[in-house]
Amino acid sequence: MTMKKSGKAGGILADAALLLYFAFSLAPVVFIVALSLKSNADQTSTYLRFAPTFANYRTVLGLGAGDSPYLRFFVASLICAVGAVLVSLVIGIPAAYAAARHRFRGSESLLFTLLSFRFAPELVVIIPLGVLYQQLGLYDSYVGMIWVLQLVTMPLVVWILRSFFTDLPAELEQAALLDGYSRRQAFVRIVLPLVRPGVAAVCLLAFIFAWNNFIFPFTLTSSHAQTVTVSSLAFLGGNQVRFNLVAAGAVMAVLPPLVLALFIQRYLVRGLSFGAVKA
Protein backbone atom coordinates (compact mmCIF):
# COMPACT_ATOMS: atom_id res chain seq x y z
CA MET A 1 0.00 0.00 0.00
CA THR A 2 2.83 2.38 0.87
CA MET A 3 4.53 1.71 -2.46
CA LYS A 4 1.27 2.39 -4.31
CA LYS A 5 0.83 5.70 -2.49
CA SER A 6 4.42 6.75 -3.16
CA GLY A 7 4.05 5.79 -6.83
CA LYS A 8 0.83 7.78 -7.09
CA ALA A 9 2.43 10.78 -5.39
CA GLY A 10 5.40 10.54 -7.77
CA GLY A 11 3.03 10.49 -10.74
CA ILE A 12 1.20 13.56 -9.44
CA LEU A 13 4.49 15.41 -8.95
CA ALA A 14 5.62 14.44 -12.44
CA ASP A 15 2.34 15.70 -13.93
CA ALA A 16 2.60 18.92 -11.93
CA ALA A 17 6.18 19.46 -13.13
CA LEU A 18 5.08 18.84 -16.71
CA LEU A 19 2.22 21.32 -16.41
CA LEU A 20 4.57 23.87 -14.85
CA TYR A 21 7.02 23.44 -17.72
CA PHE A 22 4.17 23.71 -20.23
CA ALA A 23 2.97 26.96 -18.63
CA PHE A 24 6.53 28.32 -18.61
CA SER A 25 6.94 27.48 -22.30
CA LEU A 26 3.56 28.93 -23.22
CA ALA A 27 4.06 32.21 -21.34
CA PRO A 28 6.09 33.94 -24.11
CA VAL A 29 3.44 32.97 -26.66
CA VAL A 30 0.66 34.42 -24.50
CA PHE A 31 2.71 37.56 -23.95
CA ILE A 32 3.39 38.12 -27.68
CA VAL A 33 -0.27 37.55 -28.60
CA ALA A 34 -1.36 39.95 -25.89
CA LEU A 35 1.18 42.53 -27.04
CA SER A 36 -0.13 42.30 -30.59
CA LEU A 37 -3.59 43.31 -29.30
CA LYS A 38 -2.40 46.31 -27.27
CA SER A 39 -2.66 49.93 -28.28
CA ASN A 40 0.33 52.25 -28.44
CA ALA A 41 -0.37 53.52 -24.95
CA ASP A 42 -0.46 50.01 -23.46
CA GLN A 43 2.38 48.38 -25.40
CA THR A 44 5.02 49.02 -22.72
CA SER A 45 2.88 47.69 -19.86
CA THR A 46 3.23 44.13 -18.62
CA TYR A 47 -0.36 43.81 -17.42
CA LEU A 48 -2.79 41.50 -19.21
CA ARG A 49 -5.74 43.76 -18.40
CA PHE A 50 -6.19 46.07 -21.39
CA ALA A 51 -8.67 46.93 -24.12
CA PRO A 52 -7.79 44.63 -27.05
CA THR A 53 -7.66 46.07 -30.56
CA PHE A 54 -7.04 44.60 -33.99
CA ALA A 55 -5.72 47.89 -35.32
CA ASN A 56 -2.16 46.54 -35.23
CA TYR A 57 -3.05 43.70 -37.60
CA ARG A 58 -4.80 46.11 -39.96
CA THR A 59 -1.74 48.35 -39.93
CA VAL A 60 0.67 45.48 -40.58
CA LEU A 61 -1.47 44.23 -43.47
CA GLY A 62 -1.67 47.72 -44.95
CA LEU A 63 -5.42 48.06 -44.32
CA GLY A 64 -5.10 51.03 -42.01
CA ALA A 65 -3.23 54.31 -42.19
CA GLY A 66 0.00 54.10 -44.16
CA ASP A 67 1.27 51.55 -46.63
CA SER A 68 2.84 48.39 -45.20
CA PRO A 69 4.73 45.95 -47.47
CA TYR A 70 4.35 43.12 -44.93
CA LEU A 71 1.85 41.14 -47.02
CA ARG A 72 4.17 41.22 -50.03
CA PHE A 73 7.08 39.99 -47.91
CA PHE A 74 4.79 37.32 -46.42
CA VAL A 75 4.13 35.98 -49.92
CA ALA A 76 7.87 36.16 -50.66
CA SER A 77 8.56 34.07 -47.56
CA LEU A 78 6.07 31.46 -48.72
CA ILE A 79 7.61 31.31 -52.18
CA CYS A 80 11.16 30.97 -50.84
CA ALA A 81 10.34 28.45 -48.09
CA VAL A 82 8.07 26.25 -50.21
CA GLY A 83 10.50 26.41 -53.13
CA ALA A 84 13.40 25.41 -50.89
CA VAL A 85 11.46 22.46 -49.47
CA LEU A 86 10.39 21.24 -52.92
CA VAL A 87 13.91 21.43 -54.34
CA SER A 88 15.28 19.70 -51.25
CA LEU A 89 12.76 16.89 -51.63
CA VAL A 90 13.41 16.43 -55.35
CA ILE A 91 17.16 16.14 -54.77
CA GLY A 92 17.21 14.85 -51.19
CA ILE A 93 14.85 11.86 -51.50
CA PRO A 94 16.90 10.09 -54.21
CA ALA A 95 20.12 11.08 -52.41
CA ALA A 96 18.84 9.64 -49.11
CA TYR A 97 17.74 6.43 -50.84
CA ALA A 98 21.11 6.04 -52.53
CA ALA A 99 22.90 6.69 -49.24
CA ALA A 100 20.82 4.00 -47.51
CA ARG A 101 21.10 1.32 -50.20
CA HIS A 102 24.53 1.85 -51.74
CA ARG A 103 27.40 1.89 -49.28
CA PHE A 104 30.99 2.42 -50.39
CA ARG A 105 34.26 3.34 -48.80
CA GLY A 106 34.04 6.90 -47.56
CA SER A 107 30.25 7.15 -47.87
CA GLU A 108 29.81 7.97 -44.18
CA SER A 109 32.45 10.68 -44.41
CA LEU A 110 30.71 12.11 -47.45
CA LEU A 111 27.38 12.20 -45.63
CA PHE A 112 28.94 13.77 -42.56
CA THR A 113 30.48 16.44 -44.80
CA LEU A 114 26.99 17.19 -46.09
CA LEU A 115 25.67 17.38 -42.54
CA SER A 116 28.52 19.71 -41.56
CA PHE A 117 26.99 22.36 -43.83
CA ARG A 118 24.10 22.44 -41.37
CA PHE A 119 26.43 22.73 -38.37
CA ALA A 120 28.57 25.54 -39.80
CA PRO A 121 27.60 29.06 -38.70
CA GLU A 122 25.91 30.96 -41.50
CA LEU A 123 28.18 33.95 -40.91
CA VAL A 124 31.10 31.85 -42.18
CA VAL A 125 29.68 31.68 -45.71
CA ILE A 126 27.60 34.84 -45.91
CA ILE A 127 30.36 37.16 -47.17
CA PRO A 128 31.53 35.00 -50.11
CA LEU A 129 27.89 34.23 -50.92
CA GLY A 130 27.11 37.93 -50.99
CA VAL A 131 29.95 38.59 -53.44
CA LEU A 132 28.94 35.65 -55.66
CA TYR A 133 25.28 36.67 -55.64
CA GLN A 134 26.15 40.20 -56.71
CA GLN A 135 28.30 38.91 -59.58
CA LEU A 136 25.80 36.26 -60.73
CA GLY A 137 22.77 38.53 -60.52
CA LEU A 138 21.07 36.41 -57.86
CA TYR A 139 20.98 39.14 -55.21
CA ASP A 140 17.45 39.95 -54.00
CA SER A 141 15.85 37.26 -56.18
CA TYR A 142 13.57 34.33 -55.43
CA VAL A 143 15.88 31.93 -57.24
CA GLY A 144 18.84 33.09 -55.17
CA MET A 145 16.96 32.75 -51.89
CA ILE A 146 15.58 29.32 -52.74
CA TRP A 147 19.02 28.12 -53.73
CA VAL A 148 20.83 29.43 -50.65
CA LEU A 149 18.24 27.93 -48.31
CA GLN A 150 19.39 24.51 -49.52
CA LEU A 151 22.30 24.95 -47.14
CA VAL A 152 19.70 24.85 -44.37
CA THR A 153 17.20 22.26 -45.61
CA MET A 154 19.08 19.76 -47.77
CA PRO A 155 21.24 18.12 -45.03
CA LEU A 156 18.14 17.76 -42.87
CA VAL A 157 16.19 16.02 -45.64
CA VAL A 158 18.99 13.62 -46.56
CA TRP A 159 19.89 12.54 -43.03
CA ILE A 160 16.35 12.05 -41.74
CA LEU A 161 15.05 10.21 -44.80
CA ARG A 162 18.19 8.08 -44.97
CA SER A 163 17.24 6.54 -41.63
CA PHE A 164 13.77 5.73 -42.96
CA PHE A 165 15.12 4.00 -46.05
CA THR A 166 17.65 2.12 -43.92
CA ASP A 167 14.88 0.77 -41.68
CA LEU A 168 13.01 -0.67 -44.68
CA PRO A 169 14.11 -4.22 -45.55
CA ALA A 170 15.77 -4.52 -48.95
CA GLU A 171 13.75 -7.69 -49.57
CA LEU A 172 10.73 -5.53 -50.42
CA GLU A 173 12.50 -4.09 -53.45
CA GLN A 174 13.97 -7.46 -54.40
CA ALA A 175 10.49 -8.98 -54.41
CA ALA A 176 9.24 -6.14 -56.59
CA LEU A 177 12.12 -6.68 -59.02
CA LEU A 178 11.23 -10.37 -59.24
CA ASP A 179 7.65 -9.38 -60.08
CA GLY A 180 8.88 -7.46 -63.11
CA TYR A 181 9.21 -3.96 -61.69
CA SER A 182 12.14 -1.81 -62.70
CA ARG A 183 14.34 -0.25 -60.03
CA ARG A 184 12.58 3.08 -60.49
CA GLN A 185 9.11 1.51 -60.35
CA ALA A 186 10.01 -0.41 -57.19
CA PHE A 187 11.19 2.81 -55.58
CA VAL A 188 8.15 4.88 -56.59
CA ARG A 189 5.42 2.28 -56.03
CA ILE A 190 6.78 0.23 -53.14
CA VAL A 191 9.38 2.14 -51.15
CA LEU A 192 8.21 5.74 -51.39
CA PRO A 193 4.66 5.15 -50.04
CA LEU A 194 6.14 3.43 -46.97
CA VAL A 195 8.19 6.48 -46.01
CA ARG A 196 5.35 9.00 -46.27
CA PRO A 197 5.45 9.70 -42.50
CA GLY A 198 9.13 10.55 -42.82
CA VAL A 199 8.52 12.78 -45.83
CA ALA A 200 5.75 14.59 -43.95
CA ALA A 201 7.95 15.11 -40.89
CA VAL A 202 10.92 16.31 -42.88
CA CYS A 203 8.70 18.65 -44.91
CA LEU A 204 7.56 20.37 -41.73
CA LEU A 205 11.04 20.59 -40.21
CA ALA A 206 12.62 21.84 -43.44
CA PHE A 207 9.84 24.41 -43.91
CA ILE A 208 10.29 25.71 -40.36
CA PHE A 209 14.06 26.05 -40.75
CA ALA A 210 13.68 27.80 -44.11
CA TRP A 211 10.84 30.04 -42.91
CA ASN A 212 12.64 31.12 -39.74
CA ASN A 213 15.99 31.82 -41.36
CA PHE A 214 17.14 35.38 -40.77
CA ILE A 215 20.75 35.91 -41.74
CA PHE A 216 20.45 34.86 -45.41
CA PRO A 217 17.48 37.08 -46.33
CA PHE A 218 18.89 39.88 -44.19
CA THR A 219 22.16 39.85 -46.16
CA LEU A 220 21.17 38.62 -49.61
CA THR A 221 17.93 40.59 -50.16
CA SER A 222 16.88 44.21 -50.05
CA SER A 223 13.23 44.55 -51.06
CA HIS A 224 11.99 42.16 -53.76
CA ALA A 225 12.67 38.77 -52.11
CA GLN A 226 12.82 39.96 -48.51
CA THR A 227 11.08 37.72 -45.96
CA VAL A 228 8.92 38.42 -42.92
CA THR A 229 11.75 37.63 -40.52
CA VAL A 230 13.57 40.69 -41.85
CA SER A 231 10.65 42.96 -42.77
CA SER A 232 9.32 42.92 -39.19
CA LEU A 233 12.38 44.94 -38.17
CA ALA A 234 11.00 47.90 -40.12
CA PHE A 235 8.51 48.54 -37.32
CA LEU A 236 11.41 49.10 -34.90
CA GLY A 237 12.76 52.06 -36.85
CA GLY A 238 11.66 55.66 -37.07
CA ASN A 239 10.86 58.04 -34.28
CA GLN A 240 8.67 55.57 -32.40
CA VAL A 241 9.33 51.92 -31.65
CA ARG A 242 6.16 49.90 -32.28
CA PHE A 243 6.54 46.68 -30.35
CA ASN A 244 2.85 45.94 -30.83
CA LEU A 245 3.25 45.98 -34.62
CA VAL A 246 6.28 43.68 -34.39
CA ALA A 247 4.21 41.33 -32.23
CA ALA A 248 1.33 41.36 -34.72
CA GLY A 249 3.73 40.53 -37.54
CA ALA A 250 5.28 37.74 -35.48
CA VAL A 251 1.89 36.20 -34.70
CA MET A 252 0.95 36.16 -38.39
CA ALA A 253 4.36 34.71 -39.26
CA VAL A 254 3.63 31.72 -37.01
CA LEU A 255 0.52 30.76 -38.97
CA PRO A 256 2.05 28.95 -42.02
CA PRO A 257 4.14 26.44 -39.97
CA LEU A 258 1.20 25.94 -37.61
CA VAL A 259 -1.25 25.28 -40.44
CA LEU A 260 1.21 22.90 -42.08
CA ALA A 261 1.71 21.02 -38.80
CA LEU A 262 -2.05 20.64 -38.34
CA PHE A 263 -2.44 19.45 -41.91
CA ILE A 264 0.15 16.65 -41.62
CA GLN A 265 -0.26 15.87 -37.93
CA ARG A 266 -1.37 12.27 -38.53
CA TYR A 267 2.01 11.55 -40.10
CA LEU A 268 4.06 13.83 -37.87
CA VAL A 269 4.26 11.87 -34.62
CA ARG A 270 5.14 8.58 -36.31
CA GLY A 271 7.57 10.32 -38.62
CA LEU A 272 9.48 12.10 -35.88
CA SER A 273 9.63 9.07 -33.58
CA PHE A 274 10.38 6.49 -36.26
CA GLY A 275 13.07 8.17 -38.28
CA ALA A 276 14.34 11.48 -37.02
CA VAL A 277 15.76 10.28 -33.71
CA LYS A 278 17.85 7.66 -35.51
CA ALA A 279 19.49 10.02 -38.01
N, C-alpha and C positions, 0 to 999 in steps of 0.2 A: 504493500500500500504506500509506504514511504517513497519507494522508487517511482511509483506511478505519479505521486504528487510532485516530486522533484522534476520528473520528465515533463509534466504538464506546465509547471512553473517555468521551466527552461523554454518550452515552446512559446509561452506567452511573452517572455522577455525577448525571444528572437523576433516574434511578430511585431512587438513594440519597437524594437530597434530598426526593423525594416520600414515600418511606417514613419519613424522619425527621419530616417535617411531619405525616404520618398518625399516627405514634406520639405526637407532641406534642399533637395534637388529641384523641387517644383517652385520654391520661393522666388528664384530669379525670373522664372517664366511669368508668374503672377505679377511680379513687380513691373516687368516690361510691358505686359498687356495693360496694366493699370496706368502706367505712364503714357501709353499711347492714347488713352482716353481722357487725359488731363488737359486743361486749358493752359495758356501761357502763365497765368498767375499761379497755378497750382503745380507746375511741373517740377519745381525745386523742393516741394514738400514730400515727406516720406509717409504721410498719412494715407490710408486707403479710403477715408471718408471725403468724397469730393463729388461734384456734379459732372458725370461723364458726358463727353461730347465726341461726335464722330467728325468734327471739323478737321482734325489732323489727317484723317484718312482722305478726306476730300481734297485737302491741300496737297498731299503727297501725290495723289492721282491726277492732279491738275484740274480738278472740278471746282475749286474755289478761286480765291483771289490769287493772281500770279500764274505763271506757266511752269509746271514741274515736268521734267523729262523722265521722271521715275518709271512711268509705264513703258516707255520706249526701252529703257535699260533693263526692265523686267523681262521684256520679250527677248532682248539680246542675251540675257542670262539663260533663258530657256533654250534658245538656239544653240548657244555654245555648249551648255551642259548636255543636252540631248544628243547633239552632234558628236561630242567627245565619247559618250557612252556607246553610241551606235558604232563608231569607228573602232573603239576598243573591243566591242563584241565581235565584229567582223574579223578582226585580226587576232584577237586574244583567244577566241574559242578554238580555232584550228591549232594555234600555237600551244594552248594548254593540252589539247588532245595529243599532239605530237610529243610533247614533253612527258606525258604520262605513259605513252605506249612505246616510244622509241628511245631507249637509253643508249648512250654512248659515252666514251671516255671524255670527261670534262663537261658533261651535260649539266650536272649539279652546279658547277662553277659558273656556267653560262647563265643558268636561271638565277643564281644568287646575284650575279652582276646586273641582271634585269631588275631584281628586287632592290638593289642598292640605289637605283634611280629614285625610288620612293623614299629611301632613308635620307638621301642627301638634302641638305638645306636648299631651298629654292633660291636663296640669295647667292649661292655659289655659281649658278648658271644664268642668272638674270641679266648680267651685264653683257656677256657674249651673245645671248639671245636677242637683247635689245639692238645690238649692232647689226646682227644678221637680219633681223626683221626689218630694220630700216633699209638695208641694202637690197633685200628681196621684195620689198613692197608689201610685206605682210603685216606691218604695223597698223594697229587699229582696224583689223579686219576680222570677220567671222572665221575665215579659213585659218588665219594665224592663231586665233584663240583656241579653236577646236584642236588644232595640231599640237599646240604647246601643252594643252591639258592632258595629252596622252602620257606625259611624264608623271602625271598624278594617277590616272585611271588604269593604264595598261598593265603595270606590274600587279596591281590588285586583281584584275580580271584573270591574268594568267595563273597566278599562284593559288587563288581560291578554286578556280575551276579545275586546275590540275589535280587537286586532291579528290575532287568528285570523280574524274575519269579514272584515277588510280584505284578508287574503291569499287569500280565496276569490274566484274570478272571479264577477262578477255575471251572466255568461252562464248559469251553472247555474240560477239562479232564473228567468231569462227563458225558458229552455227549458222549465222546469217550468210556467210560466204559459201557454206556448203549448200544452202538453199538456193544459190544462184544470184545473190546480191553482189554488187560490186562493193569495193571498199567505201566509196562515197555513199552509196545507198545504205549500207550497214550503219554508217555514222549518222546519216540524217534521219533514218527511219527507226533505228533501234537504240542507238546510244544517246542521241541528243534529247529525245523525249524523257529519258530517265534522269537527266540532269537539269530538268526545268526548275526544281527548287533552288539549285545552285545558281542558275542563270538569273532567277528572280532576285535572289539575295545579293548577288554581285552587281546587278543593275542598280539596286537601291544604294548600295555602298559607294559605287563609282559615281552615281549622280550626286550624292551628298558631298563627296570630296571635290567634284568638279564645280558644283554650285557654290560651295563655301570658299573656294579659293580666292585669295585676296591679292597676293603679291604679283601674280602674272597679269591680271587685268589692270592692276594699279600701274604697272610699269610698261606694259605693251599695248595699252589702249589710251585714247584721249577722249573721244566722244561717241564715235559710231558704234563700236563693239564693246563699250564699257558695260560692266555688270552692276547689279544692285549692291554687291558688297562694297563697291567703290563709290557708287553714286550717292549712297546714304550719307557719305561724309560731307556732301554739299550743304546739308542742313546745319552743319557745325560751323560754317563760315559766316562772314558778314558781321554786322554790328551786334546781332543777338544770336546766342546759341539756342537752338530749338531742340532740346532733348526729346520733347514729345513727338516731333516729326520724325526724328531718328528711330524712336521706338515704334511708331506706326509703320515705317518702312521695314523695320526688322520683323515685325509680326507678319506682314504680308510676304516677306521673303521666306518665312518658314512654311508657307502653305504648299508649294510644289513638292518638297520632300515628304511632307505629311500626307498629302493626297496620294502620292506614289506608294508610300508605305501601307496605307489603308487598302489600296487597290490590290497589292500583291501579298497581303498579310497571310493568306493561307499557305503560301510557299515560304514565307520569310523565316518562320521559326525553324522549320525542318532544314531549310537551306543553311542558316547560320550554325545550327548545332551539328549538322551532318558533315559539312565540308570546311567551313571557314576556320574552325578551331584546329584543324589538322594541317593547315597550309604551312 
